[in-house]
Amino acid sequence: MSTARPNGGMVPPLANPYVWRVWDDAGRQLQVSFTWVPVTRLLLGIATVRDDGMAWNRVLIGLGSDGSPDTTPWKLDVPVGNTDLTSVLTGLLVGLGLTTIDNVLATQITVTTV
């Protein structure tokens, strides 16, 4: 279902899973996919993809109390390959207040190295 925009256009429905990606200069990718429940919008799962040779290996979601992404409590270390982090991280993120896809969409997402 689309939603009307103030200018009369339509906002397309949000994809599920919601996928956030970044590429380096050589075209290597790091990707995080957030699966969520359409009715409640609660986070259901988290999966990552990181290409071999991609230097960035940590995803920072949101900002810390000082306004910097480096101090955010929401940090995902991303191994090379395809990884389902649902069992490990969903509980941790929910415990830190990242419970819905709307929480994810309201944040800044960036990457760094460990």
Buried (B, 14 or more C-beta within 10 A) or exposed (E): EEEEEEEEEEEEEBEBBBEBEBEBEEEBEBBBBBBBEEEEBBBBBBBBBBBEEBEBBBBBBBBEEEEEBEEBBBBBEBEBEEBEBBEEBBEBBBEBEBBBBEBBEEBEBBBEEE
